[in-house]
Amino acid sequence: MVLPRHILQALIVMLLLITVGSLSVFNLMLADSAQAEERRLAVPEDSLIAVELATVAIVPMTGTPVVLLRDPEGGRTVPIFIGPTEARAILSAQRGLESTRPMTHDLLINLLDGLDGVLERVVIDQLSDSTYFGALVVRHNGEERLIDSRPSDAMAMAVRVGAPILVAPDILDAGEDIPFEGLGDDDRVTALGITVGEANEALREALGLPEKAGVLVSAVDGLAAMAGLQPGAFITQVDDRPVDNPMNFLDQVNAVEGEQARVRFWLDGDFQEIEVETRVPRDLMDRRQRRTL
């Protein structure tokens, strides 16, 4: 089924605005649908940097949630402010949790699927007056369409399907001074397409893990999966540096010099090692088909 562009955009805009209860704003936008079609990137697309959504963290003292983005070009982790609802949506998708009925961001993905649309990528292209601006790049009927979106909603959708996230360099630079800390024992962190968590005593005993510091792989996709890493593996080192916990895994990946990271892990009674490119591919695997524990 092929829908006119203005109808497809109006449907998606309506659902995004329902998320924040802004139906009055939707009525205004519907009255002037041409405005929605005028969304243009604030920077040249070839200047955008492909980043990896690593996890959700909080700002110390205030507890404000932020999403952490791994910037492989800068070897850094950059936070971006998000709302509590989007933080929960991102965390649930990262953990592979499914609700009995579709939540709003699941509904948006289902809507795109039902209308033969594909979320090609997400862009975060502008920061103005402390407000982030982003957009969805949706392919429908062979054409790419740019749809205005809050970056937090866009990232919550991207993490569900593995869509690439592209960010303007100025936004990454602006986030470097924002302090953050992990969620503690509940941390779940993704880097190099590898999602890891803490291995508690019960898991160590059940899986027969070695008595070493490390993190347990709960999901894997992309280049790491192609290299042979599997859920249930126990990562102990990155480039010969020990890994103590999930956030430390992210730090060790950022510390890699060069374009390849050597990941040492234990699986099925043996220690093994693979090499994984540190870059973030712009053509990611559909996360709904990734391998999980």
Sine and cosine of phi, psi and omega as CSV:
sin_phi,cos_phi,sin_psi,cos_psi,sin_omega,cos_omega
0.00,0.00,0.81,-0.59,-0.01,-1.00
-0.96,-0.28,0.86,-0.51,0.02,-1.00
-0.97,-0.23,0.55,-0.84,0.11,-0.99
-0.85,0.53,0.48,-0.88,-0.07,-1.00
-0.85,0.53,-0.69,0.73,-0.09,-1.00
-0.92,0.38,-0.51,0.86,0.03,-1.00
-0.95,0.32,-0.71,0.71,0.02,-1.00
-0.86,0.51,-0.72,0.69,-0.01,-1.00
-0.91,0.42,-0.63,0.78,-0.01,-1.00
-0.90,0.43,-0.64,0.77,0.03,-1.00
-0.88,0.47,-0.72,0.70,-0.04,-1.00
-0.93,0.36,-0.68,0.73,0.03,-1.00
-0.87,0.49,-0.66,0.75,-0.01,-1.00
-0.87,0.50,-0.72,0.69,-0.03,-1.00
-0.92,0.38,-0.61,0.79,0.04,-1.00
-0.90,0.44,-0.64,0.77,-0.04,-1.00
-0.97,0.25,-0.49,0.87,0.09,-1.00
-0.87,0.49,-0.54,0.84,0.00,-1.00
-0.82,0.57,-0.61,0.79,-0.03,-1.00
-0.95,-0.31,0.19,0.98,0.07,-1.00
0.93,0.36,0.52,0.86,-0.10,-1.00
-0.97,-0.26,0.82,0.57,-0.03,-1.00
-0.91,0.41,-0.54,0.84,0.01,-1.00
-0.90,0.44,-0.62,0.78,0.05,-1.00
-0.91,0.42,-0.63,0.78,0.01,-1.00
-0.87,0.50,-0.66,0.75,0.00,-1.00
-0.87,0.48,-0.62,0.79,0.04,-1.00
-0.92,0.39,-0.66,0.75,-0.02,-1.00
-0.94,0.35,-0.59,0.81,0.01,-1.00
-0.91,0.42,-0.56,0.83,0.00,-1.00
-0.92,0.39,-0.39,0.92,0.00,-1.00
-0.73,-0.68,0.93,0.37,-0.08,-1.00
-0.91,0.40,-0.34,0.94,0.02,-1.00
-0.89,0.47,-0.51,0.86,-0.01,-1.00
-0.89,0.47,-0.60,0.80,0.00,-1.00
-0.91,0.42,-0.46,0.89,-0.04,-1.00
-0.99,0.16,-0.17,0.99,-0.09,-1.00
-1.00,-0.04,0.11,0.99,-0.02,-1.00
-0.88,0.47,0.82,-0.58,0.04,-1.00
-0.77,-0.64,0.50,-0.87,0.04,-1.00
-0.92,0.39,0.60,-0.80,-0.01,-1.00
-0.98,0.19,-0.28,0.96,0.00,-1.00
-0.70,-0.71,0.35,-0.94,0.06,-1.00
-0.87,0.50,0.67,-0.74,-0.07,-1.00
-0.89,0.46,-0.53,0.85,-0.02,-1.00
-0.96,0.29,-0.12,0.99,0.07,-1.00
-1.00,-0.01,-0.19,0.98,-0.03,-1.00
-0.94,0.33,0.55,-0.83,-0.04,-1.00
-0.95,-0.32,0.78,-0.63,0.06,-1.00
-0.97,0.26,0.84,-0.55,-0.03,-1.00
-0.86,-0.50,0.25,-0.97,0.03,-1.00
-0.90,-0.43,0.78,-0.63,0.05,-1.00
-0.96,0.29,0.92,-0.40,-0.11,-0.99
-1.00,0.02,-0.76,0.65,-0.04,-1.00
-0.07,-1.00,-0.03,-1.00,0.14,-0.99
-0.95,-0.30,0.69,-0.73,0.03,-1.00
-0.74,-0.67,-0.12,-0.99,0.03,-1.00
-0.73,-0.68,0.39,-0.92,0.11,-0.99
-1.00,0.09,0.78,-0.62,0.00,-1.00
-0.84,0.55,0.47,-0.88,0.02,-1.00
0.97,0.25,-0.77,0.64,-0.07,-1.00
-1.00,0.01,-0.48,0.88,-0.05,-1.00
0.97,0.25,0.20,0.98,0.01,-1.00
-0.91,0.41,0.76,-0.64,-0.02,-1.00
-0.96,0.27,0.58,-0.81,0.11,-0.99
-0.70,-0.71,0.49,-0.87,0.14,-0.99
-0.99,-0.15,0.69,-0.73,-0.02,-1.00
-0.99,-0.16,0.79,-0.61,0.00,-1.00
-0.92,-0.38,0.78,-0.63,0.05,-1.00
-1.00,0.05,0.87,-0.50,0.02,-1.00
-0.98,-0.20,0.98,-0.19,-0.06,-1.00
-0.93,0.37,-0.46,0.89,0.00,-1.00
-0.94,0.35,-0.60,0.80,-0.02,-1.00
-0.99,-0.13,-0.06,1.00,-0.05,-1.00
0.84,0.54,0.70,0.71,-0.11,-0.99
-0.59,-0.81,0.29,-0.96,0.13,-0.99
-0.92,-0.39,0.80,-0.60,-0.09,-1.00
-0.87,-0.49,0.81,-0.59,0.05,-1.00
-1.00,0.06,0.53,-0.85,0.12,-0.99
-0.74,-0.67,0.73,-0.69,-0.04,-1.00
-0.92,0.38,0.67,-0.74,0.08,-1.00
-0.67,-0.74,0.15,-0.99,0.03,-1.00
-1.00,0.02,0.30,-0.95,0.00,-1.00
-0.86,0.50,-0.62,0.78,-0.01,-1.00
-0.90,0.44,-0.71,0.71,0.00,-1.00
-0.93,0.36,-0.55,0.84,0.06,-1.00
-0.87,0.49,-0.72,0.70,0.03,-1.00
-0.90,0.44,-0.63,0.78,-0.01,-1.00
-0.91,0.42,-0.64,0.76,0.01,-1.00
-0.93,0.38,-0.70,0.72,-0.01,-1.00
-0.89,0.46,-0.66,0.75,-0.01,-1.00
-0.91,0.41,-0.62,0.78,0.03,-1.00
-0.93,0.36,-0.64,0.77,0.00,-1.00
-0.90,0.44,-0.55,0.84,0.00,-1.00
-1.00,0.07,-0.06,1.00,-0.01,-1.00
0.96,0.29,0.40,0.92,-0.01,-1.00
-0.99,0.14,0.68,-0.73,0.01,-1.00
-0.87,-0.50,0.73,-0.68,0.05,-1.00
-1.00,0.10,0.35,-0.94,0.00,-1.00
-0.91,0.42,-0.50,0.86,0.07,-1.00
-0.79,-0.62,0.49,-0.87,-0.07,-1.00
-0.88,0.48,0.75,-0.66,0.17,-0.99
-0.99,0.15,0.06,-1.00,-0.16,-0.99
-0.85,0.53,-0.72,0.69,-0.04,-1.00
-0.95,0.32,-0.52,0.86,0.12,-0.99
-0.91,0.43,-0.66,0.76,0.01,-1.00
-0.88,0.48,-0.66,0.75,0.02,-1.00
-0.89,0.46,-0.66,0.75,0.04,-1.00
-0.91,0.42,-0.68,0.74,0.03,-1.00
-0.89,0.46,-0.60,0.80,0.04,-1.00
-0.89,0.46,-0.73,0.69,0.03,-1.00
-0.87,0.49,-0.71,0.71,0.01,-1.00
-0.86,0.51,-0.70,0.71,-0.05,-1.00
-0.91,0.41,-0.43,0.90,0.01,-1.00
-0.98,-0.18,0.27,0.96,0.01,-1.00
0.86,0.51,0.56,0.83,0.09,-1.00
-0.97,-0.23,0.42,-0.91,-0.01,-1.00
-0.76,-0.65,0.76,-0.65,0.11,-0.99
-0.98,0.20,0.98,-0.20,-0.07,-1.00
-0.96,0.27,-0.69,0.72,-0.02,-1.00
-0.21,-0.98,0.24,-0.97,0.05,-1.00
-0.87,-0.49,0.66,-0.75,0.04,-1.00
-0.83,-0.55,0.62,-0.78,0.14,-0.99
-0.85,-0.53,0.97,-0.26,-0.26,-0.97
-0.91,-0.42,-0.10,1.00,-0.08,-1.00
-0.44,-0.90,0.58,-0.81,0.14,-0.99
-0.77,-0.64,0.91,-0.42,-0.06,-1.00
-0.67,-0.74,0.80,-0.60,0.00,-1.00
0.79,0.61,0.70,0.71,0.05,-1.00
0.92,0.40,0.28,0.96,0.03,-1.00
-0.90,-0.43,0.78,-0.62,0.06,-1.00
-1.00,0.09,0.61,-0.79,0.05,-1.00
-0.86,-0.50,0.68,-0.74,-0.02,-1.00
-0.58,-0.81,0.00,-1.00,-0.01,-1.00
-0.38,-0.93,0.44,-0.90,0.14,-0.99
-0.99,-0.11,0.70,-0.71,0.16,-0.99
-0.97,-0.23,0.95,-0.30,-0.09,-1.00
-0.94,-0.35,0.74,-0.67,0.09,-1.00
-0.99,-0.15,0.81,-0.59,0.00,-1.00
-0.58,-0.82,0.80,-0.60,0.00,-1.00
0.82,0.57,0.63,0.78,0.07,-1.00
0.99,0.16,0.02,1.00,-0.02,-1.00
-0.88,-0.48,0.59,-0.81,0.10,-0.99
-1.00,-0.04,0.72,-0.70,-0.02,-1.00
-0.79,-0.61,0.68,-0.74,-0.02,-1.00
-0.99,-0.13,0.87,-0.49,-0.07,-1.00
-0.87,-0.49,0.84,-0.54,-0.04,-1.00
-0.87,0.49,0.64,-0.77,-0.04,-1.00
-0.40,-0.92,0.48,-0.88,0.23,-0.97
-0.92,0.39,0.70,-0.72,0.00,-1.00
-0.84,0.55,-0.59,0.81,-0.02,-1.00
-0.90,0.45,-0.68,0.74,0.06,-1.00
-0.91,0.41,-0.67,0.74,-0.02,-1.00
-0.88,0.47,-0.67,0.75,0.00,-1.00
-0.94,0.34,-0.57,0.82,0.06,-1.00
-0.90,0.45,-0.54,0.84,0.08,-1.00
-0.97,0.25,-0.68,0.74,-0.05,-1.00
-0.87,0.49,-0.66,0.75,-0.06,-1.00
-0.93,0.38,-0.36,0.93,0.02,-1.00
-0.97,0.25,-0.50,0.86,-0.07,-1.00
-0.87,-0.49,0.00,1.00,0.00,-1.00
0.98,0.21,0.39,0.92,0.01,-1.00
-0.94,0.34,0.64,-0.77,0.03,-1.00
-0.87,0.49,0.52,-0.85,0.05,-1.00
-0.89,-0.46,0.85,-0.53,-0.03,-1.00
-0.90,-0.44,0.72,-0.69,-0.11,-0.99
-0.77,-0.63,0.60,-0.80,0.07,-1.00
-0.93,0.37,0.64,-0.77,-0.02,-1.00
-0.83,0.56,-0.62,0.79,-0.03,-1.00
-0.89,0.46,-0.55,0.83,0.01,-1.00
-0.94,0.35,-0.65,0.76,0.05,-1.00
-0.90,0.44,-0.66,0.75,0.02,-1.00
-0.90,0.44,-0.61,0.79,-0.05,-1.00
-0.93,0.36,-0.43,0.90,-0.06,-1.00
-1.00,0.06,-0.12,0.99,-0.10,-0.99
-0.89,0.45,-0.47,0.88,-0.07,-1.00
-1.00,-0.03,0.03,1.00,0.00,-1.00
-0.99,0.15,0.87,-0.50,0.01,-1.00
-0.96,0.27,0.50,-0.87,0.04,-1.00
-0.45,-0.89,0.32,-0.95,0.10,-0.99
-0.57,-0.82,0.42,-0.91,-0.04,-1.00
-0.96,0.30,0.01,-1.00,-0.02,-1.00
-1.00,0.00,0.05,1.00,0.03,-1.00
1.00,0.03,-0.67,-0.74,-0.06,-1.00
-0.89,0.46,-0.30,0.95,-0.04,-1.00
-1.00,-0.03,0.11,0.99,-0.03,-1.00
-0.87,0.49,0.70,-0.71,0.18,-0.98
-0.75,-0.66,0.88,-0.48,-0.17,-0.99
-0.83,-0.56,0.64,-0.77,0.04,-1.00
-0.90,-0.44,0.76,-0.65,0.13,-0.99
-0.46,-0.89,0.63,-0.77,-0.04,-1.00
0.89,0.46,0.40,0.92,-0.06,-1.00
0.98,0.21,0.18,0.98,-0.04,-1.00
-0.93,-0.37,0.86,-0.52,0.06,-1.00
-0.98,-0.18,0.80,-0.59,-0.08,-1.00
-0.79,-0.61,0.38,-0.92,0.08,-1.00
-0.59,-0.81,0.02,-1.00,0.04,-1.00
-0.94,0.34,0.55,-0.84,0.13,-0.99
-0.96,-0.26,0.98,-0.19,-0.01,-1.00
-0.98,0.22,0.04,-1.00,-0.09,-1.00
-0.88,0.47,-0.63,0.78,0.00,-1.00
-0.89,0.45,-0.67,0.74,0.02,-1.00
-0.93,0.37,-0.66,0.75,0.02,-1.00
-0.85,0.53,-0.69,0.72,-0.03,-1.00
-0.94,0.34,-0.67,0.75,-0.04,-1.00
-0.91,0.41,-0.60,0.80,-0.06,-1.00
-0.99,-0.11,-0.08,1.00,0.00,-1.00
0.91,0.42,0.62,0.78,-0.07,-1.00
-0.95,0.32,0.49,-0.87,0.01,-1.00
-0.93,0.37,0.38,-0.92,0.01,-1.00
-0.99,0.14,0.93,0.36,0.01,-1.00
-0.66,-0.75,0.34,-0.94,0.13,-0.99
-0.94,0.34,0.54,-0.84,0.00,-1.00
0.19,-0.98,-0.06,-1.00,0.00,-1.00
-0.74,-0.68,0.49,-0.87,-0.07,-1.00
-0.99,-0.13,0.75,-0.66,0.01,-1.00
-0.98,0.18,0.85,-0.53,0.03,-1.00
-0.98,-0.21,-0.39,0.92,0.03,-1.00
-0.39,-0.92,0.46,-0.89,-0.01,-1.00
-0.48,-0.88,0.64,-0.77,0.07,-1.00
-0.51,-0.86,-0.02,-1.00,0.07,-1.00
0.90,0.44,-0.65,-0.76,-0.11,-0.99
-0.91,0.42,-0.58,0.82,0.01,-1.00
-0.91,0.41,-0.65,0.76,0.04,-1.00
-0.91,0.41,-0.64,0.77,0.02,-1.00
-0.91,0.41,-0.47,0.88,0.01,-1.00
-0.98,0.19,-0.16,0.99,0.10,-1.00
0.93,-0.36,0.01,1.00,0.03,-1.00
-0.95,0.31,0.61,-0.79,-0.06,-1.00
-0.78,-0.63,0.43,-0.90,0.17,-0.99
-0.85,0.52,0.61,-0.79,-0.06,-1.00
0.99,-0.13,-0.21,0.98,0.08,-1.00
-0.94,0.34,0.44,-0.90,-0.04,-1.00
-0.87,-0.49,0.96,-0.27,-0.07,-1.00
-0.99,0.13,0.79,-0.62,-0.03,-1.00
-0.91,-0.41,-0.39,0.92,-0.06,-1.00
-0.54,-0.84,0.49,-0.87,0.22,-0.98
-0.79,-0.62,0.88,-0.47,-0.06,-1.00
0.79,0.62,0.74,0.67,0.05,-1.00
0.92,0.39,0.11,0.99,0.07,-1.00
-0.99,-0.17,0.74,-0.67,-0.05,-1.00
-0.92,0.40,0.52,-0.85,0.04,-1.00
-0.94,-0.34,0.85,-0.53,-0.10,-1.00
-0.99,-0.15,-0.56,0.83,-0.06,-1.00
-0.35,-0.94,0.12,-0.99,-0.06,-1.00
-0.84,0.54,-0.71,0.71,0.00,-1.00
-0.92,0.40,-0.55,0.83,0.06,-1.00
-0.93,0.38,-0.55,0.84,0.10,-0.99
-0.85,0.53,-0.70,0.71,0.04,-1.00
-0.89,0.46,-0.68,0.73,0.02,-1.00
-0.88,0.48,-0.67,0.74,-0.03,-1.00
-0.93,0.38,-0.58,0.82,0.07,-1.00
-0.91,0.41,-0.67,0.74,0.02,-1.00
-0.90,0.44,-0.47,0.88,-0.05,-1.00
-0.99,0.15,-0.10,0.99,-0.02,-1.00
-0.90,0.44,0.75,-0.66,0.08,-1.00
-0.99,-0.15,0.80,-0.60,-0.04,-1.00
0.98,-0.21,-0.14,-0.99,-0.14,-0.99
-0.98,-0.19,-0.03,1.00,-0.01,-1.00
-0.81,-0.58,0.71,-0.71,0.09,-1.00
-0.95,-0.33,0.73,-0.68,0.07,-1.00
-1.00,-0.07,0.87,-0.49,-0.05,-1.00
-0.93,-0.37,0.88,-0.48,0.02,-1.00
-0.98,-0.20,0.73,-0.68,-0.07,-1.00
-0.53,-0.85,0.33,-0.94,0.06,-1.00
-0.96,-0.29,0.72,-0.70,0.03,-1.00
-0.42,-0.91,0.78,-0.62,0.05,-1.00
0.83,0.56,0.63,0.77,0.11,-0.99
1.00,0.03,-0.04,1.00,-0.04,-1.00
-0.78,-0.63,0.54,-0.84,0.15,-0.99
-1.00,0.04,0.69,-0.72,-0.01,-1.00
-0.70,-0.71,0.20,-0.98,0.00,-1.00
-0.59,-0.80,0.67,-0.75,0.08,-1.00
-0.77,-0.64,0.28,-0.96,0.12,-0.99
-0.91,-0.41,0.72,-0.70,-0.03,-1.00
-0.76,-0.65,0.71,-0.70,0.06,-1.00
-0.90,0.43,0.64,-0.77,-0.02,-1.00
-0.99,0.14,-0.28,0.96,-0.01,-1.00
-0.91,0.42,0.33,-0.94,0.08,-1.00
-0.97,-0.23,0.92,-0.40,-0.01,-1.00
-0.88,0.47,0.55,-0.83,0.06,-1.00
-1.00,0.03,-0.07,1.00,0.04,-1.00
-0.83,-0.56,0.97,0.24,-0.10,-0.99
-0.98,0.22,0.38,-0.92,0.09,-1.00
-0.94,0.35,0.58,-0.82,0.10,-1.00
-0.87,0.50,0.90,-0.44,-0.11,-0.99
-0.90,0.44,-0.36,0.93,0.02,-1.00
-0.94,0.35,-0.21,0.98,0.03,-1.00
-0.95,-0.33,0.18,0.98,-0.05,-1.00
-0.96,0.29,0.29,-0.96,-0.01,-1.00
-1.00,0.01,0.78,-0.62,-0.05,-1.00
-0.79,-0.61,0.35,-0.94,0.01,-1.00
-0.99,0.15,0.00,0.00,0.00,0.00
